[in-house]
Each structure stands twice: as C-alpha cells, then as structure tokens.
Amino acid sequence: MATYINYYVEGEEDPTVQGAEWLQHLLQLNKGEAAEKAFTEKFKAAREKSSGEDSGPVFDLFVEYSAELFSSIPENRPEERLKEIESFFALVLSMLLMLEDTDHLSRATTRLCELFSESTEQPELRLRLLMMLYNTFNNPTFEFRYRVFKYTVDYAAKSQMFDQILPYLEYLDAWMVDWDSYLKIEDKRTLYADLATYMRDFGKKNEAFLYLKTYHLLFQGKTVDSSKEVTDATVQLIKDAVMLPSVMQFDDILTMDTVKALAKTDKAGLVKLCEVFLSGTVDDLKEFQKKNGKLFDEHSLNFQEAMSKIRLLTLATIAQGKSELSLEEIAKSLQEDPSNVEPWVVRGISEGVIDGRIDQLNGKVLVKSAFQRKFEKDEWNFLDGKLTQWIDNLENVIKFLGEQKKQEGITA
C-alpha cells in the first residue's frame, strides 16, 4: 500500500520523520538491513545538527539518498511507487524553502536540478519534478527561478518531451522582464540560442528563426566575437531568412551587427545574397546564382525555393505606388509565361505581398497596397509626403465645414 507523506501536518509528528521512515523501508527492501541502519544513524545525527527552522542537514541527507529512487520504480504496476516518490520530493521541496543560508539554498537548488535532469530514466516524473521545483519559488523575481527554468527546458528537449514545455514559452517575454535584474547577457544569449535549436529540432522552423533573431539582437551595440558559435548562428539566421517562406523582410537582418561581422569573413556571399532579397529582382538572383553556385550547395540552399521568394518580392516592388498592373508586365518582371502568372498573383495576395484583385476580363491586377521591402530615407520621405497630403486634406475638410456652419448661421 502506498505511503503518502503529509508535510503539512501540525502537532508533534514531524513530516521529516515520515520521510525518513519511508526511505528506511525502501532501503531495507532494495539494499538490506545494513543500508537501512546506516541511513538511520545518519538521520539521527542530521536531526541533532538541525536547529530551529533550519532543516539543512536533514535536507542534504534526503537529497544524498534520492539519486537511486528513480531506479527503484518497478516495471509492473509502478503507479504507487511513482506517487510515493513524488510525495517524498514534495517534502524535500518544502524543506528547500526553509534553508536559511542563501549560498546553501543556491547550491541545493542546483543539486536538485542536476538530480532531476541527470538521466532520461523515468522522464515524465523527472520533468514533473523540475516543474514542481520551478513553482516552489512562487516569487516571479526570485533569482533561482531562471536557473530551474533553463534546466527544465534543456531536460524537456533532451528527453524528447519538448512539446510539454511549448505552452509555457508564450510567457517567456514577461518572465524575462522579471529576471532581467540578475540575468547576464551571456545567459540571455545562451537561452535564445538553445531555444532556437530546440524549436528547429522539434520541426518549428518559424519559431526557431524568431528566437534566433532575438539571440542576434543581443549583440547589437556590443563587441561581436568571431567564435564559431556566433558565426554558425549567423549563417543559420541567413539560411532561415532565405529559405523560410514566411520571411520577407531583410532590412532588419542586414542591420544586425553579427551579420555585418559575417560580411567581413569568407562567408560574405551569404550577406550579399541577403542584399539581393532586400532590393533585387529575378534577374539579380539569377546573376548571383551564376557567380555563386557553390554557395547554394555548400549551405544546402534550394535555388528554386529562393527563386519563388524573389518572384514574390519582385511583384511587391513593381506594384509599389501603382493602382493597377497588366498581367503581361508582371509576367515579364517575374520571367514567367503569361499563362502561368495568375497563380503567382494569387499567391502574392494570399501571403500579403500585395493587396488587390485580378481583373481577368481586362488582364489586369487592381492594386490597393504592396509590401514595403525596405524602409530607408526615400521611403520616409515618401511617407512624409503622404502624411502631409492627408493633413492638408483634413484641414481643407475642417475649413469647409466651418464655412458651411457660418453660411447656415447667416441664412438663419
């Protein structure tokens, strides 16, 4: 029959004694009376060392004997033992908060993280215990919360259970604000780089790209080292930007300090490829591929997929500032047969490259707006002109309404 440790008990009965008795019973079953007797002596000594609310010695003893608990779970009907172990660790975590010495608390937190994550044996239980440890520190700004979170994320990835962590990542931005006062920039970079890797391994390439972008933004205004880790991460960022259909904006990527640093290395060709996607055309990409064919093979870049993206971006360019485009004009710019150009327009509309509709009767595309590939000085000047025009129009409307009111007053 399962033994549950009631660590909220009030009165004379000490919950640590219940925990010790449970461990004694388990030691006797698995290792014999000698092991049980040795533990009993250590427990008595630890209790004598404990004073007041400080349960440090007993806590350390329990953790010392916890490593083998995971291997004590029987293959047949393991449910009762799993509940017992989880109950025991609930007691251990309640004792953790009673540690008075900050250094001891820090070491103990790390030791529990290492204990729970050191093996993929009983992965569901281990991940659940890591989550329990995280929730033990219910103060959002508590320093050790990030440490436990990082161990939890790493273990979930290692044990092929990353899907169980995904729902919590939507809170990461808020948590990073809570942890900001004690997180070093190296910690932040490591976290986002690892999350990008885990997301990519899990098949979520778009999310991986976003985490990787955050990693690179953490180098802005800082010295960018030329380590293999940073170089590889920059190469991956550009590869993702080129190959992911959802990525259309390249001006922000080219302003990153890590990308600028890569432009000074033997991988500068990747940066030049980004520049083609920033403002180039179908012709520009074809010309680039002729001169840098090996680059596509070296970095496993699919030229046909890249060509699809540049066609959509070219469509955005030729539609900019236009109210209509002929299908023939689009076919020429995209270097497509006129009979095949409509699917490209439909795709451009569905992916937000342009907003409009096809006038099949007249062989035209009626354009409402188009995706802005870059936003630099010329684009700011254009926007300034548009805003000035709108303001003038509003002032004229207000002036007209004022004159109308005066006329109504005179008539009355």
N, C-alpha and C positions, 0 to 999 in steps of 0.2 A: 504493500500500500504506500502511496506517495506521502512524503513528509513535506509539509509547507511551513516555511519559516515566517512567522508573524513578527516582522521587525517594527511594527507599530505598537507592540504590546506595552501595557502600562502595569506597574506594580513591581514585585520582587523579581520576576523572571526576566533574565537578561537575554535579549534576542541573539547576542553573540554566542551565548551558551548553546542555544538551539542550533546555530550554525556549526559550532564545534562538534556537537553530538552527531549531527548529520555527516560531517566529514569523518568522524571516528568510525561510524557504521560503514561508510563507503571504503575506508582504508582496510578495515577488517575483512570485508568481502573480497577486495581486489589484491591486497598485499599481505594480509595476515596480522596476527596479534602484535608482533614486534613493531610493525609500522604504526599501528594504532597507538601503542604505548608511547612511542617516540613523539608522536604528534601531541598526545595528551600532556606530556611533560612540557613540551614547548608552549602549549596553550596556557598552562598554569603560570609559567614564567612570564609570558606576554601579558597576561591579565594583571600580574603583580606590578609590571612596569607601567601599565596604563594608569593614568591619573585623571580624575575628574571626567571631563568631556572628551579628552584626547584618547582616541582609540587606536592611535598609530601602531603600536606593537602588535595588537591583535589583527589589525587590518593587514599589515605586512605579512603576517603568518598565513592568513587566509589566502592572500594572493600567491604566496610561495607554493601552497598546496593546490592551487587552482589549475595549473597547466595541464594536469592529466585528467581533468574532469571530462573534457571533450571526448577522450578515448574510452571513457567508462560507459558510454551510452550503448546499450545492447542493440543488435540488429533487429531482433524480434520485439515488437511492442515497445518502442523507445519513448512513447509519449510521456509516461510517468516520470522517467528519468530526466527528460528534457524540461519538464515543469519544475522538477526539484532543482535542477541546475540554475534555471532562470530565477527561481525564488532565492537561491543562495546568492547569486550575483546581485539581486536587488538589495539584499542585506549589505553586501560589500560596497555597493554604490552609496547606500545611506551612510555608511561609515566614512566614506571618502570625504563627504562634506563636513565631517566632524574633525578633520585634521586641522590642527591649529597653526602649524608651521607652513608658510607659503611654499618654501622650497620642497618640503615633503609632499605637499599637495601636487606640485608640478611634476615631481618625479613619479608619484603614484599614478597620476593621470596618464603619463607617457607609458608607464609599465602596463597599465590596463589596456591601452590602445595596442601595444605590442602583443600582449597576451591574446587579445581577441582576434587580431589580424595575422598572426604568425603562420597560420595554416588554412588550407581550404577544406579541412575536415569539419563536418557539420557547418557548412557555410551559412545556412539560413539562421541558425542560432547565433553564430558569431556576428553576423550583420545586425541582427536584432539587438544584441548586447551593446554593440557600438552605438546604435541609435538611442538605447537607454542611457548610455553614458553621456551622450550629447545632451539629452533632455534633462539629465541630472543638474546641469548648470543652467538653470532657468533664467538667469540674468543675461539678456541678449549681448551686453557689452563685456561679459566675463572673459578674461584673457584666454582661458584654456578651451573655449568653445571652438575657435577656429582649428586648433590642433586636432580635436576629436573629429571635426567635420572632414578635415583633409584625410585622416586615417580611414574614415568611413567611405568616402568617395573612392579612395585608392583600393580599398578592400572589395567594394562592390564591383569595380572593374576587374580586379584580379580573379574574383570568384564567379565571373560571368553572370552577375546579378545587377548589372548597371541599370537595368530597367526599373528597379525598385527605388533608385535614387532620383531618377529623372523628374518626378513630380515636385521634388523639393528644390530643384535648381531654379525654379521660377522666382524663388525668394532670395536668390543669391545677391542681387544688387542691394537689397535692403540690408542683408546681413553684412555685406562688405562695408557699408556705412557704419554699422555697429562696431566692426572690428578694426576700423581704419586707424584708431589711435595707437594700436600696438603692432599692426602688421608692417613688416618691412616690404619695400618694393620688390625684393627678391622673392618673398613669399607670394606676393600677388602674381608675379610673372610665372612662377612655378605652377600655381593653381590653374591659371588660364591656359598655360601650355598643356598641362596634363588633361584638363577638361576637353581641350580640342582633340587631343589624341584619343581619349576615351570615346568621345562622340563619333569620331571618324571610324573607329573600330566597331562601334555599335551600328554603323550604317547611316548616321545622321550627319551628312556632309555639310549641309547648310548651317546647322548649329555649330559644327566644328569650326567652320570658317569665321563665324561671328566671335567665338571665343578666341580664335587665333588673332583676329583683328584687335581685340581688347589687349591681348598679350603685347602686340607690337605698339599699341598706343602708349603702353607703359614705358617705352623707350624715348618718347618724344621729349626733346629738350635735354636728354641725358646723353652721356657718352655711350655710343654703341660699340660693344666689343666685337671682335672678329672671330668669336668662338664658333666651332662647328654647330653647336646647338642653335645659336641665333641665325647663322647662315642657313641652316636647313629649314628653320621655321619660316624664314623669309621666302625661300624658294617654294615652300609648301603654300604660303599665302598667295603667291602669284599664280601658282598652278591652279589653286582653287578658284581664284578670280577669273582665270581664263576658261576653265572647264565647267564651272557651275552655271547652269542656265539662268539661275535667279540673280546672278551678279552682273549688273550692267554699269555700275558706277566705278570709274577707275581713277578719278582725280584725287579722291581721298587716299587711295593706296599709294599713289606716286608722291604724295606729300609726306609719307611716313619716313622717319629718319633711318629706320632699318632698311627700307627699300633704296633710299639714296645711298646708303653704305654699300649695298649689294651692287649698285651701278658702277662702283669703283673696283669690282673684282672680276674674275674670269667668268662670272655668271651675269654679266651686264646685259647679255642678249635677252634675258627674261624681262628686264626692266624696259628695254626697247620694245619688246612685244606688248607690254602694258601700254606704252605710249601709242602704239597702233590702235589699241582698243579704246584709248581715250579720245582720239580725234581722227583716226584713219578710216579708210574706205576698204571696199573689197579688193580693189587694185593694190592698195598698200599692203594688205595682208598677204596677197599672192606674191608680191615682190619680196616681202620679208621671208616668206617660206622658201623661195628660190635661193636666197642667200644664206639662210639659216636652217636648212632642212634637218641637220643633225640635232639641232636643239629640240625639235619636236620628238625625235626618237629618244634622246637622252633623258628627257623628263616625262616621257610617256604622255605627251600631249596629242590628242586626236585632232588632226588638221580639219577634218570635215565638221566636227562639232564646233571648232573655233570659227570656221567659215560661216556656220549657221548664226553664230552670235554676231559676227561683224556685219552680216547682211541685215540683221535686225537693227543694229546700231546705225548703219548707213541709212536705213529707212527713216530713223529718227532724225538724222541730220538733214536729209533732203526735205523732210516735212516741216522743219523748224521755220516758223514765221509764215507758212503757207496756209491758205484756206482750202486748196484743192491740188491734187496731183493726178496726172494721167497715168494709167497703168503702164503705158509704153515707157514713160520717163522712169518709173520705178523699176521696170524690168531692165532697162539699160544700166541704171546705177547698181542694181543687185547682180547684174550679169546673169540673168535668168531668162529663159524663154517666156515671152509674153503670156503664153497659155498656162504657165506654172506660177505666175506672180501673185494671183489672188490668194493662194494658201499662205504665202508669206505675209500678206497684209492682214489676213485673219489672225495669224499667229501674233503679229505685232500688236494688234488690238487686244487680243486675249492676255498678252503678257505686259500690257501697259506701256508699250513703246510709243504707240500713238493712240489718240482718242479720236475716233471718227467712224465713218461707214463707207462701204463700197457702193458706188453708183454704177451698177453693171450696164445699164442701158446706155450711158454715155462714156463708159470705160474710164471712170474717174474714182478717186478716193477723196471724199469730203473730210477735211481735217479740222478738228476742234483745237487740239493741242498735241504737242510732241514731247517726248522725253528729252531733258536737257543733259547732254553728255558731260559737259563741264561747265563750271560756273566761275569764270575769271573776270578780268577787268571789263572786257567787252560785254559780257553778259550782265554785269552790274550796271553798266551804262544803259543797256537796253531796258533793264528793269526800271531804272531811274526815270527813263523817258516815259515808259508806260504808266508809272505811278503819277508822274507829273500831269500826264494827259488825263488820267482818271480824276485827279484832284481838280483840274481846270473844269472838267465836265460837271463835277459835283457843285463847284462854285457857281457855274452858269445856271444849273438847275435851281439852286437856292436863290440866286438873284432873280430868276424868272418867277419863282413862287412868291417872292417878296413883292415884285411889281404887280403880280396878279392880285395880291391882297390889297395893295394900295388902290388899284383900279376898282375893286369891289367896294372899298370904303367910299370912294368919290361917287360912285354910282348910287350907293345907298343914301 
